[in-house]
């Protein structure tokens, strides 16, 4: 089964020549194939390798260094996934499917936005325990009217490329799910907007129209996301070698490393270092290029 390296960014002929030399110096054989067209805003090129490289950890480290140095994503995949063989694709929500952290947005409504945002950022960087910080942040929202939640959802921007990605995955019959450390109120609406199959997120306790500062049921943390991914794959009798996971925070790392393709989207530095496939230069539709699709193939399905 072939491996690959995908380049995403400002790709000049000169840089592609330099990267060819990088491949040659490491005895990595494979021709560079452009996946995008000349009128695309960002260029994507992919090198198919005959097999997984023996020193993949070293190669990943070197490619991440090149990414940081050049601003061009250099993404190594140990195996290629065939989009025509549908399996399970799971996604974090906050800062992955949407361009916001819903806890922070609710905190803005409560007048404590900066206070909670700092704790959220620290948790997503992996500096403090997610569950502990979740409980502490949620407690500060006690007394907030639940009526503000619709307005919060209305102002949240969705991630670039989300519609394109979901359209193509669903065209090929993929089972898509949201595994979120955010809240069901928002995740349910994202699910409905894009026809995703299922949602697993935290449930806010609301009494007499106000948040109590507590949650109901299990907290969806890193371990639970990994467990949920496993349960979905087993329930659907899906092929593990075809599974996809995408997220941005430290609480996504377990599921990213558990899936066959784990994409860290616009991720924090720690997550970029530890995730299999860090991608910064495209939105969610960038996953389709990692699957080897061309711009022309994508357009044929979404136009």
C-alpha positions in Angstrom: 0.0 0.0 0.0 1.4 3.3 -1.0 2.4 6.2 1.2 2.4 9.9 0.2 3.7 13.4 0.9 1.3 16.3 0.2 2.5 19.8 -0.2 0.0 22.7 0.2 0.9 26.3 -0.2 2.8 28.7 -2.5 4.5 26.1 -4.7 6.9 27.5 -7.2 8.7 25.4 -9.8 11.9 26.3 -8.0 10.6 24.9 -4.7 9.3 21.7 -6.3 12.8 21.2 -7.7 14.3 21.7 -4.3 11.8 19.2 -2.8 12.7 16.7 -5.5 16.3 17.0 -4.4 15.2 16.5 -0.8 13.4 13.3 -1.8 16.4 12.1 -3.8 18.8 12.7 -0.8 16.6 10.4 1.3 16.3 7.8 -1.5 12.5 8.4 -1.6 11.2 7.7 -5.1 8.0 9.2 -6.4 6.9 11.7 -9.0 5.3 15.0 -7.9 1.7 15.4 -9.2 -0.2 18.7 -9.1 -3.7 18.2 -7.8 -4.8 21.9 -8.2 -5.3 24.0 -11.2 -3.5 27.2 -12.2 -6.5 29.4 -11.1 -6.7 27.8 -7.6 -5.7 30.2 -4.8 -3.5 27.6 -3.1 -1.5 25.0 -4.9 -1.4 21.3 -3.8 1.0 18.7 -5.0 1.3 15.1 -4.0 4.1 12.5 -4.2 3.0 8.9 -4.1 5.6 6.7 -2.5 5.8 2.9 -3.2 5.4 2.0 0.5 5.7 3.4 4.0 9.2 4.7 4.7 11.3 2.9 7.2 12.2 5.9 9.3 8.8 7.6 9.2 9.2 9.4 12.6 12.3 11.1 11.3 10.7 12.0 8.0 7.7 13.5 9.8 10.0 15.6 12.0 11.9 16.8 9.0 8.7 17.6 7.1 7.3 19.6 10.0 10.5 21.6 10.2 10.2 22.3 6.4 6.6 23.4 7.0 7.5 25.8 9.8 10.4 27.1 7.7 8.6 27.7 4.4 5.0 28.1 5.4 4.1 25.3 3.0 2.4 22.3 4.5 4.5 19.1 4.1 2.2 16.2 5.1 3.3 12.6 5.3 0.7 9.8 5.2 1.8 6.2 5.9 -1.1 4.9 3.8 -3.4 6.3 1.2 -7.1 6.2 1.8 -9.5 5.5 -1.1 -12.5 7.8 -0.9 -14.5 5.4 -3.0 -14.3 2.9 -0.2 -16.5 4.6 2.4 -15.8 4.2 6.1 -16.1 6.5 9.2 -15.0 10.1 9.4 -15.2 11.9 12.7 -14.6 15.6 13.5 -14.1 17.8 16.5 -16.4 20.8 16.3 -14.9 23.9 18.0 -12.2 25.5 15.8 -12.6 22.5 13.4 -16.1 22.5 11.9 -16.7 26.0 13.2 -14.4 29.0 13.7 -15.1 29.5 17.3 -14.9 27.9 20.8 -18.5 27.9 21.9 -17.6 28.0 25.6 -15.7 31.3 24.9 -18.7 32.7 22.9 -21.1 31.9 25.8 -18.6 33.6 28.1 -18.8 36.8 26.0 -22.5 36.8 26.6 -21.9 36.4 30.3 -19.4 39.3 30.3 -16.4 37.1 31.2 -15.0 36.4 27.8 -11.4 37.2 28.3 -11.3 35.2 31.6 -12.6 32.0 30.1 -10.8 32.4 26.7 -7.4 32.3 28.4 -8.3 29.0 30.2 -9.7 27.5 26.9 -6.6 28.3 25.0 -4.4 26.8 27.7 -6.5 23.6 27.7 -6.3 23.3 23.9 -2.6 23.7 24.0 -2.4 20.8 26.5 -1.1 22.9 29.3 -3.9 22.1 31.8 -6.3 19.2 32.2 -9.3 19.5 29.8 -11.9 18.0 32.2 -10.8 20.1 35.1 -10.8 23.3 33.0 -14.1 22.4 31.4 -15.9 22.0 34.8 -14.3 25.3 36.1 -15.3 27.3 33.0 -18.8 25.9 32.8 -19.4 26.8 36.5 -18.7 30.4 35.6 -21.6 30.4 33.2 -24.1 29.7 35.9 -27.1 32.0 35.6 -26.7 32.8 31.8 -30.0 32.8 30.0 -30.3 29.9 27.5 -32.0 32.4 25.1 -28.6 33.8 24.1 -27.6 30.5 22.5 -29.4 31.0 19.2 -27.8 34.3 18.7 -24.4 32.8 19.4 -24.9 30.1 16.8 -26.1 32.6 14.2 -22.9 34.7 14.5 -20.4 31.8 14.5 -18.6 31.3 11.2 -18.3 27.8 9.8 -14.9 26.5 8.8 -13.8 27.0 5.2 -14.4 24.0 3.0 -16.9 22.3 5.3 -19.7 22.2 2.8 -17.4 20.9 0.1 -15.9 18.1 2.3 -19.3 16.9 3.6 -20.8 16.9 0.1 -18.1 14.8 -1.3 -17.9 12.4 1.7 -21.6 11.9 1.7 -21.6 11.4 -2.1 -19.4 8.4 -1.6 -21.4 7.1 1.4 -19.1 8.0 4.3 -20.5 7.9 7.9 -19.7 11.3 9.4 -19.9 12.1 13.1 -19.1 15.0 15.4 -17.1 14.2 18.5 -17.0 17.4 20.4 -15.9 18.8 23.8 -18.4 21.6 23.1 -22.2 21.4 23.5 -24.9 19.4 21.9 -27.0 22.6 21.3 -24.5 23.8 18.8 -23.3 20.4 17.5 -26.8 19.3 16.7 -27.2 22.4 14.5 -24.0 21.8 12.6 -25.1 18.2 12.1 -28.4 19.3 10.7 -26.8 21.9 8.5 -24.5 19.4 6.7 -26.4 16.1 7.0 -23.9 14.4 9.3 -24.9 11.1 10.8 -24.4 11.5 14.5 -23.3 13.8 17.3 -21.5 13.1 20.6 -21.0 16.3 22.7 -21.6 17.7 26.2 -25.1 18.4 27.4 -25.7 21.7 29.2 -28.0 21.5 32.2 -30.7 24.2 31.9 -33.3 24.9 34.5 -36.0 27.5 34.2 -34.4 29.0 31.1 -30.9 29.5 32.6 -27.6 27.6 32.6 -26.9 25.9 36.0 -23.2 25.8 35.4 -23.3 22.1 35.3 -23.4 19.4 32.6 -25.4 16.2 32.2 -23.7 12.8 31.4 -20.1 12.0 30.6 -17.7 14.7 29.5 -16.5 14.2 26.0 -12.7 14.4 26.6 -9.8 12.9 24.8 -10.3 9.4 26.1 -14.0 9.5 25.3 -13.4 10.7 21.8 -11.1 7.8 21.1 -13.6 5.4 22.7 -16.5 6.9 20.6 -14.5 6.5 17.4 -13.8 2.9 18.2 -17.5 2.2 19.0 -18.7 3.9 15.8 -16.2 1.9 13.7 -17.2 -1.4 15.3 -20.9 -0.6 15.1 -20.7 0.3 11.5 -18.3 -2.7 10.8 -16.1 -0.2 9.0 -12.6 -0.7 7.8 -10.1 0.8 10.3 -7.6 1.3 7.5 -10.0 3.8 5.9 -10.9 5.9 9.0 -10.5 9.6 9.2 -10.3 11.9 12.2 -9.9 15.7 12.2 -9.4 18.1 15.1 -7.2 21.0 16.4 -6.7 20.6 20.1 -4.7 18.5 22.6 -8.0 16.7 23.5 -8.1 15.5 19.9 -4.7 13.8 19.8 -5.8 10.4 20.9 -8.4 10.1 18.2 -6.1 11.6 15.6 -3.5 9.0 16.3 -6.1 6.2 16.4 -7.6 6.8 13.0 -5.9 5.8 9.7 -5.7 9.5 8.7 -5.5 12.0 11.6 -5.6 15.6 10.4 -4.7 18.4 12.8 -6.4 21.4 11.3 -4.9 24.8 12.1 -3.7 23.2 15.3 -1.8 24.4 18.3 2.0 23.9 18.2 2.0 20.9 20.6 -0.7 19.2 18.5 1.2 19.9 15.2 4.2 18.2 16.7 2.3 15.1 17.9 -0.5 14.7 15.3 0.1 12.5 12.2 -1.0 15.1 9.6 -0.8 18.8 10.5 -2.5 21.0 7.9 -2.6 24.8 8.1 -3.0 26.2 4.6 -6.5 25.0 3.6 -9.8 24.5 5.3 -11.6 21.2 5.7 -11.7 20.6 1.9 -7.9 20.1 2.2 -8.7 16.6 3.4 -9.9 15.8 -0.1 -6.5 16.5 -1.5 -4.9 14.3 1.1 -7.2 11.6 -0.3 -5.6 12.2 -3.7 -8.5 14.1 -5.3 -7.9 16.8 -7.9 -9.6 20.2 -8.0 -11.4 19.1 -11.2 -12.8 15.9 -9.5 -13.9 17.9 -6.5 -15.7 20.6 -8.6 -17.5 17.8 -10.6 -19.2 16.7 -7.3 -20.0 20.1 -5.7 -21.0 22.4 -8.6 
